[in-house]
Amino acid sequence: MTMPLAMFSPMPWWAWTGFLAFIACMLALDLGVFNRRSHEVSVKEALVWCAVWFSLAMGFNLLVSAKLGPQPALEFFTGYLVELCLSVDNVFVFIVIFQYFRVEPRHQHRVLFWGILGAVLMRALFIFAGISLINAFHWIIYLFGAFLVYTGVKLALPKKADGFAPEKNPLIKLARRVLPVTPHFEGGNFFVRPQGRLHATPLFIVLLVIETTDVMFALDSIPAVIAITRNEFVVFTSNIFAILGLRSLYFAVSGIMQLFRYLNVGLAVILIFVGLKMLASHYIDVPIKLSLGIIGSVLAISVIASVMIPGAEKKH
C-alpha cells in the first residue's frame, strides 16, 4: 500500500506571510541601504554577507525546530545544504556570463539582485507545481529521480570546450525582436530612452541570460530538495534562503575558485544519490540523518581533495 505523500498539514497563512514579509524587508535593505550605490564587491565583503545569510538561515532553522519539530528542521537543513551546494554550479556559469558580456564588476551585484528576485518567483511556481504533481500522480517521482541520475552522470563527465553562446538562447532572440538594444552599456541601466524611444541595454540581455540559466538549474535542484521532503513550506523556505545567499556566494567563489576544483564531482554524486533515493522511495525509506551524513561526507571529501590535490588537472 502506498503511503500518503503529504506528511504535514498545510502551514497557516501567517507563516507564509511572515516569511515573505521578512524576505521582502531583507531585499529592500540589501538594495536600498547596503548596496544603494554600485560598487565592486570584495571577497571580504562577500564572505561577510555569506555568513549573514547562513546565520539567518540557521536562525530560521531553529524557529522551524521550535514550531514544527526536529524532523522538519533536519529536512530544512538538508534541503538548504543541497540547494546551496548545487548553487555553486550557477556561480561558475554566472562567472562565464559576466566575462562573456564584459560586465563591469560594479554592476554585477545589480544584475544578480534582480536576477535572483526573478528566480525566487520562478522557483515558487516550480516547487508548488512539482509537489502538486507528485501528490496527484505518484509515478512522476520516478521521472524526477531518473532525471536527477541522468543530470548527475552528465555533470560528472568531462565537458567539451564549446564556449558560451547566448545568441542561441530563444528568450534573447525574442527580446531583440521586441525591443531595440543599444550597442553599448548605459551604466547600470537596463532600459534607456534615446530620442524618446524605449531601448533595452546589453545589461538587460545579461539579466535575461541569468534568469533563463537559473530556470535550467532549478530543474535539477528543486527535484533534489523534493526528494528530501514534500513539506511545501520547508522546500520553499530552504530553497529561497539558499538562493538569497547566491549573490554573496558568487562574489566569494569568483575570488577563490581554486578551492572548488573537484566540487562538480561531489555535486554529481549528490544528484545521483538523491535521484536513486526518489526511484527507490516506494521500497526503501532512507532516514534524513543518513541522507545528511552522505551529503555532508561527499562535500567534505570534494573540498579536501580540492585542497590536497590542487595541481592534478595540470598533469593531463
C-alpha positions as CSV (number, residue, x, y, z in Angstrom):
1,M,0.0,0.0,0.0
2,T,1.3,3.4,-1.0
3,M,2.0,5.8,1.9
4,P,0.5,9.3,1.6
5,L,3.0,11.8,0.4
6,A,1.6,14.8,2.2
7,M,3.3,14.2,5.6
8,F,2.5,17.6,7.1
9,S,-0.7,19.7,7.5
10,P,-0.7,22.9,5.5
11,M,1.1,25.8,7.2
12,P,-1.2,28.7,8.3
13,W,-1.4,31.8,6.2
14,W,0.5,33.9,8.7
15,A,3.6,31.7,8.4
16,W,3.8,32.2,4.7
17,T,3.0,35.9,5.0
18,G,5.6,36.4,7.8
19,F,8.3,34.6,5.8
20,L,7.6,36.6,2.6
21,A,7.5,39.9,4.5
22,F,10.9,39.1,6.1
23,I,12.4,38.3,2.7
24,A,10.9,41.5,1.2
25,C,12.5,43.5,4.1
26,M,15.9,41.9,3.7
27,L,15.9,42.5,-0.1
28,A,14.8,46.1,0.4
29,L,17.6,46.7,2.9
30,D,20.1,45.0,0.6
31,L,19.3,47.1,-2.5
32,G,18.1,50.3,-0.8
33,V,20.6,50.7,2.0
34,F,23.7,48.4,1.9
35,N,24.1,48.4,-1.9
36,R,22.4,51.7,-2.9
37,R,25.5,52.7,-4.9
38,S,27.0,50.4,-7.4
39,H,30.4,49.2,-6.3
40,E,32.8,46.3,-6.8
41,V,32.1,43.7,-4.1
42,S,35.3,42.4,-2.5
43,V,35.9,38.8,-1.4
44,K,35.9,40.0,2.3
45,E,32.6,41.7,1.9
46,A,31.1,38.7,0.1
47,L,32.3,36.3,2.8
48,V,30.7,38.6,5.5
49,W,27.4,38.5,3.6
50,C,27.7,34.7,3.2
51,A,28.0,34.5,6.9
52,V,25.0,36.8,7.4
53,W,22.7,34.8,5.1
54,F,23.9,31.5,6.6
55,S,23.2,32.8,10.1
56,L,19.7,34.0,9.1
57,A,19.0,30.5,7.6
58,M,20.2,28.8,10.8
59,G,18.1,31.1,12.9
60,F,15.1,30.3,10.8
61,N,16.0,26.6,11.2
62,L,15.8,27.0,14.9
63,L,12.4,28.5,14.5
64,V,11.3,25.6,12.3
65,S,12.5,23.2,15.0
66,A,10.6,25.1,17.8
67,K,7.3,25.3,15.8
68,L,7.3,22.1,13.7
69,G,9.7,19.8,15.4
70,P,13.2,18.3,14.9
71,Q,12.3,16.3,11.8
72,P,11.2,19.2,9.6
73,A,14.2,21.2,10.9
74,L,16.6,18.5,9.9
75,E,14.9,18.3,6.5
76,F,15.2,22.1,6.2
77,F,18.9,22.0,6.9
78,T,19.5,19.1,4.5
79,G,17.5,20.8,1.7
80,Y,19.3,24.1,2.3
81,L,22.7,22.4,2.2
82,V,21.8,20.6,-1.1
83,E,20.4,23.7,-2.7
84,L,23.4,25.8,-1.5
85,C,25.9,23.3,-2.9
86,L,24.1,22.9,-6.2
87,S,24.1,26.7,-6.5
88,V,27.8,26.7,-6.8
89,D,27.3,25.4,-10.4
90,N,25.2,28.5,-11.0
91,V,28.1,30.6,-9.8
92,F,30.5,29.2,-12.3
93,V,28.1,29.9,-15.1
94,F,27.5,33.4,-13.8
95,I,31.2,34.0,-14.0
96,V,31.3,32.9,-17.6
97,I,28.3,35.1,-18.4
98,F,29.8,38.2,-16.9
99,Q,33.1,37.6,-18.6
100,Y,31.5,36.9,-22.0
101,F,29.5,40.2,-21.9
102,R,32.3,42.1,-20.2
103,V,30.0,43.4,-17.4
104,E,31.9,45.8,-15.1
105,P,32.2,44.3,-11.6
106,R,30.4,47.3,-10.0
107,H,27.2,46.5,-12.0
108,Q,27.3,42.7,-11.4
109,H,25.5,42.9,-8.0
110,R,22.6,44.8,-9.5
111,V,22.1,42.2,-12.2
112,L,22.3,39.4,-9.7
113,F,19.9,41.1,-7.4
114,W,17.1,41.4,-10.0
115,G,18.0,38.0,-11.4
116,I,17.7,36.3,-8.1
117,L,14.4,38.1,-7.3
118,G,13.0,36.7,-10.5
119,A,14.4,33.3,-9.6
120,V,12.5,33.4,-6.3
121,L,9.2,33.8,-8.1
122,M,10.0,31.2,-10.7
123,R,11.1,28.6,-8.1
124,A,8.0,29.2,-6.1
125,L,6.0,28.2,-9.2
126,F,8.2,25.2,-9.8
127,I,8.0,24.0,-6.2
128,F,4.3,24.1,-5.8
129,A,3.8,22.6,-9.3
130,G,6.2,19.8,-8.6
131,I,4.8,18.8,-5.2
132,S,1.2,19.1,-6.5
133,L,2.1,16.8,-9.4
134,I,3.8,14.2,-7.2
135,N,0.8,14.2,-4.8
136,A,-1.6,13.8,-7.7
137,F,0.5,11.4,-9.8
138,H,2.9,9.4,-7.7
139,W,4.7,7.9,-10.8
140,I,6.1,11.4,-11.6
141,I,8.5,10.9,-8.7
142,Y,10.3,8.3,-10.8
143,L,10.7,10.7,-13.7
144,F,12.2,13.3,-11.4
145,G,14.5,10.6,-9.9
146,A,15.6,9.4,-13.4
147,F,16.2,13.0,-14.5
148,L,18.5,13.6,-11.4
149,V,20.5,10.5,-12.0
150,Y,20.9,11.5,-15.7
151,T,22.0,15.0,-14.7
152,G,24.4,13.7,-12.1
153,V,26.1,11.4,-14.7
154,K,26.2,14.2,-17.2
155,L,27.8,16.6,-14.7
156,A,30.5,14.0,-13.8
157,L,31.5,13.6,-17.5
158,P,34.2,15.8,-19.0
159,K,32.7,18.9,-20.6
160,K,33.5,20.0,-24.2
161,A,35.0,23.4,-24.7
162,D,32.2,24.7,-26.9
163,G,32.2,28.2,-25.5
164,F,29.3,30.2,-24.3
165,A,26.7,31.2,-26.9
166,P,23.9,33.4,-25.5
167,E,22.8,34.2,-29.1
168,K,21.3,30.7,-29.2
169,N,19.0,31.5,-26.2
170,P,15.4,31.7,-27.5
171,L,14.5,34.4,-24.9
172,I,17.4,36.6,-26.1
173,K,16.3,36.2,-29.7
174,L,12.7,37.2,-28.7
175,A,13.9,40.2,-26.7
176,R,15.9,41.5,-29.7
177,R,12.9,41.2,-31.9
178,V,10.6,43.0,-29.5
179,L,12.9,45.8,-28.3
180,P,15.8,47.6,-29.9
181,V,19.1,47.1,-28.0
182,T,21.7,49.8,-27.5
183,P,25.1,48.9,-28.9
184,H,26.8,49.8,-25.6
185,F,26.2,49.6,-21.8
186,E,24.4,52.6,-20.3
187,G,25.9,52.5,-16.8
188,G,23.8,50.3,-14.5
189,N,20.5,50.9,-16.5
190,F,18.5,48.0,-18.0
191,F,16.5,50.4,-20.2
192,V,17.1,53.9,-21.7
193,R,15.0,56.2,-23.9
194,P,17.2,57.8,-26.6
195,Q,15.1,60.2,-28.7
196,G,12.1,59.2,-26.6
197,R,12.0,55.5,-27.8
198,L,12.5,52.7,-25.3
199,H,15.7,50.7,-25.8
200,A,17.0,47.7,-23.8
201,T,20.7,47.8,-22.9
202,P,23.1,44.9,-23.1
203,L,22.8,44.7,-19.3
204,F,19.1,43.7,-19.7
205,I,20.2,41.0,-22.1
206,V,22.7,39.8,-19.4
207,L,19.7,39.7,-16.9
208,L,17.7,37.6,-19.3
209,V,20.6,35.1,-19.6
210,I,20.9,34.9,-15.9
211,E,17.2,34.3,-15.4
212,T,17.0,31.6,-18.1
213,T,20.1,29.9,-16.7
214,D,18.6,29.8,-13.3
215,V,15.5,28.2,-14.6
216,M,17.6,25.4,-16.1
217,F,19.4,24.8,-12.8
218,A,16.1,24.8,-11.0
219,L,15.1,21.8,-13.0
220,D,17.9,19.9,-11.1
221,S,17.8,21.5,-7.7
222,I,14.1,21.5,-6.9
223,P,13.5,17.8,-7.5
224,A,16.6,17.2,-5.4
225,V,15.0,19.0,-2.4
226,I,11.6,17.4,-3.1
227,A,13.4,14.1,-2.7
228,I,14.2,15.1,0.9
229,T,10.8,16.4,2.0
230,R,7.4,17.1,0.5
231,N,6.5,19.7,3.1
232,E,5.9,22.7,0.7
233,F,6.9,25.3,3.4
234,V,10.2,23.5,4.2
235,V,11.0,23.0,0.5
236,F,10.2,26.7,-0.4
237,T,12.0,28.3,2.6
238,S,15.1,26.2,2.3
239,N,15.3,26.9,-1.4
240,I,14.8,30.6,-1.0
241,F,17.4,31.0,1.7
242,A,19.9,29.3,-0.4
243,I,19.0,31.4,-3.5
244,L,19.2,34.7,-1.5
245,G,22.8,33.8,-0.5
246,L,23.7,33.1,-4.1
247,R,24.9,36.6,-4.9
248,S,27.4,36.7,-2.0
249,L,28.5,33.1,-2.9
250,Y,29.2,34.3,-6.4
251,F,31.5,37.1,-5.3
252,A,33.2,34.9,-2.8
253,V,33.7,31.9,-5.2
254,S,34.9,34.1,-8.1
255,G,37.7,35.2,-5.8
256,I,38.7,31.7,-4.6
257,M,37.7,29.4,-7.5
258,Q,40.7,27.2,-7.0
259,L,39.1,25.7,-3.8
260,F,36.3,24.1,-5.9
261,R,38.3,22.1,-8.4
262,Y,36.6,18.8,-7.5
263,L,33.2,20.1,-6.4
264,N,31.5,19.2,-9.7
265,V,32.3,15.5,-9.0
266,G,30.8,15.8,-5.5
267,L,27.7,17.5,-6.9
268,A,27.3,14.7,-9.4
269,V,27.4,12.1,-6.7
270,I,24.8,14.0,-4.6
271,L,22.5,14.3,-7.6
272,I,22.8,10.6,-8.4
273,F,22.2,9.8,-4.7
274,V,19.0,11.8,-4.4
275,G,17.8,10.6,-7.7
276,L,18.2,7.0,-6.7
277,K,16.5,7.8,-3.4
278,M,13.5,9.1,-5.4
279,L,13.5,6.0,-7.6
280,A,13.5,3.7,-4.5
281,S,11.2,5.8,-2.4
282,H,8.3,3.3,-2.7
283,Y,10.5,0.4,-1.4
284,I,13.2,2.0,0.8
285,D,12.8,4.8,3.4
286,V,16.2,6.5,3.7
287,P,16.4,8.3,7.1
288,I,17.0,12.0,6.8
289,K,20.0,11.8,9.1
290,L,21.6,9.2,6.8
291,S,20.9,11.5,3.8
292,L,22.5,14.4,5.6
293,G,25.5,12.3,6.5
294,I,26.1,11.1,3.0
295,I,25.7,14.6,1.5
296,G,28.0,16.2,4.1
297,S,30.6,13.5,3.6
298,V,30.6,13.9,-0.2
299,L,31.0,17.6,0.1
300,A,33.8,17.3,2.7
301,I,35.7,14.8,0.5
302,S,35.3,17.1,-2.5
303,V,36.7,20.1,-0.7
304,I,39.6,18.2,0.9
305,A,40.5,16.7,-2.4
306,S,40.5,20.2,-4.0
307,V,42.8,21.5,-1.3
308,M,45.1,18.5,-1.1
309,I,45.5,17.9,-4.9
310,P,45.4,21.4,-6.4
311,G,47.6,20.7,-9.4
312,A,46.2,17.3,-10.5
313,E,44.5,18.7,-13.6
314,K,47.7,20.1,-15.0
315,K,49.2,16.6,-15.4
316,H,46.6,15.6,-18.1
